[in-house]
Amino acid sequence: MKLIYEGKTKNVYDNENGTLTLKLKDDATGKDGIFDPGENAVGLRIEGFGRESLRLSAYYFELLTTAGIPNHYLSSNIAEAIMDVKAVKMFGQGVEFICRRKAAGSFIKRYGTYTKLGADLNYIVEITLKDDERNDPFITKDTLTTLGIMTAEEYETCVQLTKKTAQLIAANLEKKELELYDLKFEFGKNDDEIMLADEISAGCMRVYKNGEIVAPMDLGKLILQ
């Protein structure tokens, strides 16, 4: 395998056969040692986090495949914390679609004058560019299309897939008496098909139980028990 990308929470390897291998790390995003999926820097290291992230990702990708939602997942090896996926071409250097069901995190920091923690947001979607140097700036549909990062049609497809996937995951969590607050997705293109990429794990979402946020290492255990 050839290393083609070294990220904060995972490394990406090219298998040179049209597939990629993702190696998930034990690093998690956050600040001052506190986990926060909204941060764009590694804030802490959690032993076994890579395996738990993969376990949850595999579970959800298989759920999405059954539901007919296009995604890049092929197979996984939990012990090695690696996931084989279809090779996809990302939009620009990466675009994140954040679906917000309840107000939390940076949303409160930005709009706290008008909302409060836990307020219903009805699956609104915010978009950011993956750009550490510029602190992952928010971007609009018009700017995305003007800069040639994606077309208007590609944007709409990603937004609709974001909402559909978030609703499916929220319904799944409710069965476990868990409540989804927000989660983030990335998309890419395999040939001409837009599909969900990256991972779906505790590092990508905020989930609450009985009004308290669920710790990242506890989430998989609660969902997969």
Backbone as numpy.savetxt, mean C-alpha at the origin, in Angstrom:
# Nx Ny Nz CAx CAy CAz Cx Cy Cz
19.35 -13.75 -9.49 18.51 -12.55 -9.49 19.39 -11.31 -9.49
18.94 -10.28 -10.19 19.67 -9.03 -10.28 18.94 -7.95 -9.50
19.64 -7.35 -8.53 19.04 -6.27 -7.74 18.83 -5.05 -8.63
17.58 -4.58 -8.72 17.29 -3.42 -9.55 16.77 -2.24 -8.74
16.37 -2.49 -7.49 15.88 -1.39 -6.66 16.02 -1.75 -5.19
16.61 -0.85 -4.44 16.74 -1.05 -3.00 15.91 0.02 -2.30
14.79 -0.42 -1.72 13.87 0.51 -1.09 13.96 0.51 0.42
13.11 1.32 1.03 13.12 1.44 2.49 12.65 0.16 3.17
11.63 -0.46 2.60 11.03 -1.63 3.25 11.13 -2.91 2.42
11.71 -2.80 1.21 11.84 -4.00 0.38 12.91 -3.77 -0.69
13.49 -4.87 -1.18 14.37 -4.85 -2.33 13.67 -5.55 -3.48
13.97 -5.12 -4.71 13.34 -5.69 -5.90 14.43 -6.29 -6.79
14.19 -7.55 -7.20 15.14 -8.26 -8.04 14.49 -8.66 -9.35
15.27 -8.57 -10.44 14.79 -8.96 -11.76 15.19 -10.41 -12.03
14.20 -11.25 -12.34 14.47 -12.65 -12.65 14.76 -12.88 -14.12
14.67 -11.81 -14.92 14.97 -11.84 -16.36 14.10 -12.82 -17.13
12.89 -13.07 -16.62 11.94 -13.93 -17.33 10.55 -13.31 -17.33
10.51 -11.99 -17.13 9.23 -11.30 -17.09 8.62 -11.23 -15.70
9.36 -11.73 -14.71 8.87 -11.66 -13.32 9.90 -10.96 -12.45
9.45 -10.49 -11.31 10.30 -9.85 -10.31 10.17 -10.59 -8.99
11.17 -10.47 -8.14 11.10 -10.99 -6.78 11.24 -9.83 -5.81
10.29 -9.71 -4.88 10.35 -8.70 -3.84 10.83 -9.36 -2.55
11.84 -8.78 -1.93 12.36 -9.24 -0.65 11.94 -8.22 0.40
11.00 -8.62 1.26 10.47 -7.69 2.26 11.37 -7.64 3.48
11.63 -6.42 3.96 12.54 -6.21 5.08 11.76 -6.12 6.40
12.53 -6.10 7.48 11.93 -5.92 8.80 11.82 -4.44 9.17
12.17 -3.56 8.24 12.09 -2.12 8.48 10.67 -1.63 8.23
10.23 -0.68 9.06 8.89 -0.10 8.93 9.00 1.42 8.93
8.08 2.07 8.23 8.08 3.53 8.21 7.53 4.09 9.51
8.02 5.25 9.87 7.57 5.89 11.10 8.48 7.04 11.47
8.36 7.48 12.70 9.16 8.61 13.17 9.39 8.45 14.67
10.64 8.68 15.08 11.01 8.60 16.50 10.64 7.25 17.11
10.81 6.18 16.31 10.56 4.84 16.81 9.10 4.43 16.87
8.21 5.28 16.32 6.78 4.99 16.33 6.31 4.69 14.92
5.65 3.58 14.72 5.15 3.17 13.41 4.13 4.15 12.87
4.27 4.50 11.58 3.31 5.38 10.91 3.38 5.10 9.41
2.34 4.47 8.83 2.37 4.16 7.40 2.40 5.40 6.53
2.09 6.56 7.09 2.09 7.80 6.32 3.46 8.45 6.21
4.43 7.99 6.98 5.77 8.56 6.91 6.52 8.01 5.69
7.48 8.79 5.19 8.25 8.33 4.01 9.69 8.01 4.36
9.94 7.71 5.65 11.28 7.31 6.08 11.15 6.13 7.05
12.19 5.31 7.09 12.20 4.19 8.03 12.32 4.75 9.45
11.42 4.33 10.32 11.41 4.84 11.68 11.76 3.81 12.73
11.66 2.53 12.34 11.95 1.47 13.30 12.13 0.13 12.58
12.76 -0.79 13.29 12.96 -2.14 12.77 12.24 -3.11 13.71
11.42 -3.98 13.10 10.62 -4.91 13.89 10.98 -6.33 13.45
11.53 -7.10 14.34 11.96 -8.46 14.01 10.77 -9.28 13.49
10.95 -9.87 12.30 9.91 -10.70 11.70 8.86 -9.92 10.93
9.02 -8.61 10.84 8.01 -7.78 10.17 7.90 -8.11 8.68
9.03 -8.41 8.04 9.00 -8.75 6.62 8.16 -9.99 6.35
8.32 -11.02 7.16 7.54 -12.25 6.98 6.05 -11.99 7.24
5.76 -11.21 8.29 4.36 -10.92 8.60 3.72 -10.08 7.50
4.49 -9.14 6.94 3.99 -8.31 5.84 3.68 -9.18 4.63
4.55 -10.13 4.35 4.34 -11.02 3.21 3.14 -11.93 3.44
3.00 -12.44 4.64 1.88 -13.33 4.94 0.54 -12.62 4.67
0.47 -11.36 5.11 -0.76 -10.59 4.93 -0.95 -10.20 3.47
0.14 -9.84 2.79 0.07 -9.48 1.38 -0.43 -10.65 0.55
0.12 -11.83 0.78 -0.29 -13.01 0.03 -1.77 -13.29 0.25
-2.22 -13.16 1.49 -3.63 -13.38 1.82 -4.53 -12.43 1.04
-4.18 -11.15 1.03 -5.03 -10.18 0.36 -4.94 -10.25 -1.16
-3.74 -10.50 -1.69 -3.64 -10.63 -3.15 -4.46 -11.83 -3.64
-4.46 -12.91 -2.90 -5.27 -14.07 -3.29 -6.76 -13.74 -3.20
-7.13 -12.93 -2.20 -8.52 -12.48 -2.07 -8.92 -11.62 -3.27
-8.01 -10.72 -3.68 -8.30 -9.83 -4.81 -8.39 -10.62 -6.11
-7.52 -11.61 -6.27 -7.57 -12.43 -7.48 -8.91 -13.14 -7.59
-9.39 -13.67 -6.48 -10.70 -14.33 -6.45 -11.81 -13.35 -6.82
-11.64 -12.09 -6.41 -12.66 -11.07 -6.68 -12.51 -10.46 -8.07
-11.50 -10.87 -8.81 -11.33 -10.38 -10.16 -10.65 -9.03 -10.26
-9.95 -8.60 -9.20 -9.23 -7.34 -9.23 -7.80 -7.60 -9.71
-7.39 -6.98 -10.83 -6.07 -7.27 -11.40 -4.94 -6.88 -10.46
-3.97 -7.78 -10.29 -2.82 -7.51 -9.43 -1.62 -8.29 -9.93
-0.45 -7.98 -9.38 0.79 -8.54 -9.91 1.24 -9.81 -9.19
0.51 -10.29 -8.22 0.95 -11.40 -7.37 1.02 -12.73 -8.13
2.09 -13.49 -7.89 2.24 -14.82 -8.45 2.37 -15.88 -7.36
3.34 -15.72 -6.47 3.56 -16.72 -5.41 4.41 -16.09 -4.30
4.52 -16.82 -3.18 5.31 -16.29 -2.08 6.01 -17.42 -1.33
7.09 -17.04 -0.65 7.83 -17.94 0.24 7.93 -17.21 1.57
7.06 -17.57 2.51 6.98 -16.85 3.77 8.28 -16.94 4.55
8.89 -18.11 4.60 10.10 -18.30 5.39 11.22 -17.38 4.94
11.29 -17.15 3.61 12.35 -16.30 3.06 11.90 -14.85 2.90
10.63 -14.57 3.20 10.06 -13.21 3.05 10.21 -12.69 1.64
9.96 -13.56 0.65 10.05 -13.14 -0.75 8.74 -13.43 -1.48
8.42 -12.55 -2.42 7.20 -12.68 -3.20 7.55 -12.51 -4.68
7.14 -13.48 -5.50 7.33 -13.38 -6.94 6.10 -12.72 -7.56
6.36 -11.76 -8.44 5.27 -10.97 -9.02 5.52 -10.76 -10.52
4.46 -10.37 -11.22 4.60 -9.98 -12.61 5.37 -8.67 -12.69
6.19 -8.54 -13.71 6.91 -7.28 -13.91 5.93 -6.23 -14.42
5.89 -5.11 -13.74 5.00 -4.02 -14.17 5.81 -2.75 -14.35
5.35 -1.90 -15.22 5.96 -0.58 -15.43 5.20 0.41 -14.58
5.90 1.04 -13.63 5.26 1.98 -12.74 4.99 3.30 -13.46
4.11 4.09 -12.92 3.82 5.41 -13.46 4.86 6.38 -12.92
5.62 7.00 -13.83 6.69 7.87 -13.42 7.67 7.10 -12.56
8.09 7.68 -11.43 8.95 6.98 -10.48 8.14 6.38 -9.34
6.83 6.31 -9.54 5.92 5.74 -8.56 4.89 6.74 -8.10
3.63 6.33 -8.11 2.52 7.17 -7.67 1.73 6.38 -6.64
1.46 6.98 -5.49 0.71 6.30 -4.44 -0.71 6.85 -4.36
-1.67 5.94 -4.29 -3.09 6.30 -4.16 -3.51 5.94 -2.74
-3.82 6.96 -1.95 -4.20 6.77 -0.55 -5.71 6.86 -0.41
-6.32 5.79 0.02 -7.78 5.77 0.21 -8.07 5.97 1.69
-8.89 6.98 1.99 -9.18 7.34 3.38 -10.66 7.08 3.69
-10.86 6.13 4.58 -12.21 5.80 5.04 -12.56 6.59 6.30
-11.56 6.79 7.16 -11.71 7.56 8.40 -10.53 8.52 8.51
-10.75 9.66 9.12 -9.70 10.66 9.27 -8.65 10.21 10.29
-7.37 10.32 9.92 -6.27 9.95 10.82 -4.97 10.48 10.23
-3.91 10.40 11.03 -2.57 10.71 10.54 -2.41 12.09 9.94
-1.74 12.13 8.78 -1.45 13.41 8.13 -2.70 14.15 7.71
-3.80 13.43 7.52 -5.05 14.09 7.14 -5.50 15.03 8.26
-5.35 14.58 9.51 -5.69 15.41 10.66 -4.74 16.60 10.76
-3.46 16.36 10.51 -2.48 17.44 10.58 -2.80 18.54 9.57
-3.28 18.14 8.40 -3.56 19.12 7.36 -4.93 19.77 7.50
-5.91 19.00 7.92 -7.29 19.49 7.90 -7.96 19.44 9.26
-7.16 19.46 10.32 -7.70 19.36 11.67 -8.67 20.46 12.04
-8.62 21.59 11.35 -9.57 22.67 11.59 -10.99 22.24 11.22
-11.10 21.31 10.27 -12.39 20.94 9.71 -12.84 19.52 10.05
-11.97 18.75 10.68 -12.33 17.36 10.96 -11.66 16.89 12.24
-11.91 15.65 12.62 -11.31 15.09 13.83 -11.02 13.61 13.60
-10.23 13.04 14.49 -9.86 11.63 14.37 -11.10 10.74 14.31
-11.12 9.88 13.30 -12.21 8.92 13.17 -13.41 9.41 12.40
-13.38 10.67 11.93 -14.51 11.18 11.15 -14.63 10.42 9.83
-15.86 10.17 9.39 -16.08 9.45 8.13 -15.61 10.27 6.94
-14.89 9.63 6.04 -14.39 10.29 4.83 -14.90 9.64 3.55
-15.63 8.53 3.68 -16.32 7.93 2.53 -15.38 7.56 1.39
-14.23 6.96 1.73 -13.30 6.42 0.74 -12.79 7.48 -0.24
-12.47 8.66 0.24 -11.85 9.65 -0.64 -10.45 9.17 -1.00
-9.94 9.62 -2.14 -8.63 9.19 -2.62 -7.72 10.41 -2.78
-6.55 10.34 -2.16 -5.51 11.35 -2.34 -4.33 10.69 -3.06
-3.59 11.50 -3.82 -2.50 10.96 -4.62 -1.21 11.69 -4.31
-0.14 10.92 -4.11 1.18 11.50 -3.89 2.19 10.87 -4.85
3.24 11.63 -5.14 4.36 11.09 -5.90 5.36 10.46 -4.95
5.94 9.34 -5.33 7.03 8.76 -4.54 8.29 9.55 -4.85
8.68 10.40 -3.92 9.83 11.27 -4.13 10.36 11.69 -2.76
11.30 10.93 -2.23 11.83 11.19 -0.90 12.43 12.59 -0.79
13.11 13.01 -1.83 13.79 14.31 -1.80 12.80 15.46 -1.60
11.58 15.28 -2.13 10.56 16.33 -2.05 9.44 15.96 -1.07
9.72 14.98 -0.23 8.79 14.57 0.83 7.44 14.10 0.28
7.49 13.31 -0.78 6.28 12.70 -1.37 5.15 13.71 -1.56
5.31 14.66 -2.48 4.30 15.72 -2.64 2.96 15.21 -3.14
1.89 15.84 -2.69 0.57 15.55 -3.22 0.49 16.09 -4.64
-0.33 15.44 -5.47 -0.45 15.84 -6.87 -1.88 15.64 -7.33
-2.31 16.46 -8.29 -3.68 16.40 -8.79 -3.74 15.67 -10.13
-4.94 15.34 -10.53 -5.16 14.70 -11.83 -4.60 15.56 -12.96
-4.91 16.86 -12.93 -4.46 17.75 -14.00 -2.94 17.80 -14.08
-2.28 17.83 -12.92 -0.81 17.88 -12.92 -0.23 16.56 -13.42
-0.81 15.45 -13.01 -0.34 14.14 -13.48 -0.42 14.03 -15.00
-1.52 14.48 -15.56 -1.69 14.38 -17.02 -0.82 15.40 -17.74
-0.69 16.61 -17.20 0.12 17.64 -17.83 1.59 17.23 -17.87
2.07 16.60 -16.80 3.46 16.16 -16.74 3.70 14.86 -17.49
2.64 14.23 -17.99 2.78 13.00 -18.75 3.06 11.77 -17.91
2.73 11.86 -16.61 2.96 10.71 -15.73 1.92 9.63 -15.98
0.68 10.03 -16.22 -0.38 9.10 -16.61 -1.46 9.86 -17.36
-2.28 9.13 -18.10 -3.38 9.75 -18.83 -4.58 9.91 -17.90
-5.55 10.71 -18.34 -6.77 10.89 -17.56 -7.49 9.56 -17.36
-7.47 8.73 -18.40 -8.14 7.43 -18.31 -7.42 6.51 -17.33
-6.10 6.53 -17.36 -5.33 5.71 -16.41 -5.57 6.18 -14.98
-5.65 7.48 -14.79 -5.93 8.04 -13.47 -7.28 7.54 -12.94
-8.30 7.63 -13.76 -9.64 7.22 -13.33 -9.67 5.73 -13.02
-8.98 4.93 -13.82 -8.93 3.49 -13.56 -8.28 3.20 -12.21
-7.17 3.88 -11.92 -6.47 3.68 -10.64 -7.34 4.11 -9.46
-8.05 5.22 -9.59 -8.92 5.69 -8.51 -10.04 4.68 -8.25
-10.66 4.19 -9.30 -11.76 3.24 -9.13 -11.26 1.91 -8.55
-10.09 1.45 -8.98 -9.52 0.22 -8.42 -9.13 0.42 -6.96
-8.66 1.63 -6.63 -8.31 1.95 -5.24 -9.53 1.84 -4.35
-10.63 2.46 -4.76 -11.86 2.43 -3.96 -12.43 1.02 -3.85
-12.46 0.31 -4.97 -13.02 -1.04 -4.97 -12.21 -1.97 -4.07
-10.88 -1.86 -4.14 -10.02 -2.71 -3.32 -10.14 -2.35 -1.85
-10.16 -1.06 -1.55 -10.29 -0.62 -0.15 -11.61 -1.09 0.45
-12.68 -1.03 -0.32 -13.99 -1.48 0.18 -13.99 -2.97 0.44
-13.32 -3.73 -0.41 -13.22 -5.18 -0.22 -12.43 -5.51 1.04
-11.32 -4.82 1.24 -10.49 -5.07 2.42 -11.21 -4.61 3.69
-11.91 -3.47 3.63 -12.66 -2.99 4.80 -13.72 -4.00 5.21
-14.41 -4.58 4.23 -15.44 -5.58 4.53 -14.82 -6.82 5.14
-13.65 -7.21 4.66 -12.93 -8.36 5.21 -12.52 -8.11 6.65
-12.04 -6.89 6.93 -11.61 -6.54 8.28 -12.79 -6.51 9.26
-13.94 -6.07 8.79 -15.12 -5.99 9.65 -15.50 -7.37 10.19
-15.25 -8.40 9.42 -15.54 -9.76 9.87 -14.68 -10.14 11.07
-13.54 -9.46 11.21 -12.62 -9.71 12.32 -12.80 -8.66 13.42
-13.86 -7.89 13.33 -14.14 -6.80 14.27 -13.01 -5.77 14.27
-12.49 -5.50 13.09 -11.44 -4.52 12.89 -11.97 -3.44 11.95
-11.45 -2.23 12.08 -11.96 -1.11 11.30 -10.83 -0.45 10.50
-10.99 -0.43 9.19 -10.01 0.21 8.32 -10.17 1.73 8.38
-9.05 2.42 8.60 -9.05 3.89 8.55 -8.52 4.38 7.21
-7.37 3.90 6.81 -6.83 4.29 5.50 -5.82 3.25 5.04
-5.50 3.29 3.75 -4.47 2.43 3.20 -3.99 3.02 1.90
-2.79 2.62 1.48 -2.22 3.18 0.26 -1.85 2.06 -0.71
-2.01 2.37 -1.99 -1.74 1.41 -3.05 -0.81 2.04 -4.09
-0.13 1.16 -4.83 0.59 1.56 -6.03 0.09 0.71 -7.18
0.15 1.29 -8.37 -0.29 0.57 -9.56 0.80 0.61 -10.62
0.76 -0.38 -11.50 1.66 -0.42 -12.63 0.96 -1.05 -13.82
1.65 -1.12 -14.94 1.07 -1.70 -16.15 1.87 -2.91 -16.59
1.16 -4.01 -16.83 1.73 -5.21 -17.40 1.12 -5.33 -18.79
1.95 -5.12 -19.83 1.43 -4.89 -21.18 0.54 -3.65 -21.09
-0.74 -3.76 -21.39 -1.63 -2.59 -21.34 -2.59 -2.65 -20.16
-2.44 -3.64 -19.29 -3.37 -3.79 -18.17 -2.84 -3.11 -16.91
-3.66 -2.26 -16.33 -3.31 -1.63 -15.06 -3.63 -2.60 -13.93
-2.67 -2.78 -13.03 -2.88 -3.72 -11.94 -2.24 -3.22 -10.65
-2.80 -3.69 -9.54 -2.28 -3.36 -8.22 -0.91 -4.00 -8.06
0.04 -3.21 -7.53 1.40 -3.70 -7.37 1.86 -3.52 -5.92
3.16 -3.70 -5.70 3.78 -3.50 -4.39 3.27 -4.54 -3.39
2.82 -4.11 -2.20 2.36 -5.05 -1.17 1.07 -4.52 -0.54
0.39 -5.39 0.21 -0.80 -5.00 0.98 -0.59 -5.55 2.37
-0.10 -4.72 3.26 0.30 -5.21 4.58 0.08 -4.15 5.64
0.50 -4.47 6.86 0.36 -3.53 7.97 1.15 -2.25 7.72
2.20 -2.32 6.90 2.99 -1.15 6.59 2.30 -0.20 5.63
1.16 -0.61 5.09 0.45 0.20 4.11 -0.90 0.71 4.61
-1.28 0.36 5.83 -2.64 0.71 6.27 -2.71 1.02 7.75
-3.75 1.75 8.12 -4.09 1.97 9.52 -5.38 1.21 9.82
-5.32 0.39 10.84 -6.48 -0.40 11.25 -6.68 -0.21 12.75
-7.93 -0.02 13.14 -8.26 0.20 14.54 -9.15 -0.93 15.07
-9.04 -1.17 16.37 -9.90 -2.13 17.05 -10.33 -1.50 18.38
-11.63 -1.40 18.56 -12.18 -0.80 19.79 -11.61 0.60 20.04
-11.43 1.37 18.96 -10.98 2.74 19.09 -9.48 2.92 19.25
-8.70 1.83 19.21 -7.25 1.90 19.36 -6.58 1.36 18.10
-5.51 2.03 17.67 -4.81 1.56 16.48 -4.14 0.23 16.76
-4.18 -0.67 15.79 -3.58 -2.00 15.93 -2.10 -1.92 15.58
-1.25 -2.44 16.43 0.19 -2.46 16.18 0.47 -3.32 14.94
1.48 -2.95 14.13 1.74 -3.65 12.87 1.96 -5.15 13.02
2.67 -5.58 14.06 2.93 -7.01 14.21 1.70 -7.77 14.71
0.72 -7.06 15.21 -0.50 -7.71 15.69 -1.56 -7.87 14.60
-1.46 -7.03 13.56 -2.52 -7.00 12.56 -2.69 -8.33 11.84
-1.58 -8.89 11.34 -1.67 -10.15 10.63 -2.22 -11.26 11.50
-1.83 -11.27 12.76 -2.32 -12.32 13.67 -3.83 -12.21 13.87
-4.34 -10.97 13.96 -5.78 -10.77 14.15 -6.57 -11.14 12.90
-5.99 -10.85 11.73 -6.70 -11.12 10.48 -6.63 -12.59 10.10
-5.49 -13.20 10.31 -5.27 -14.57 9.81 -5.52 -15.65 10.85
-5.95 -15.28 12.03 -6.19 -16.28 13.08 -7.37 -17.19 12.72
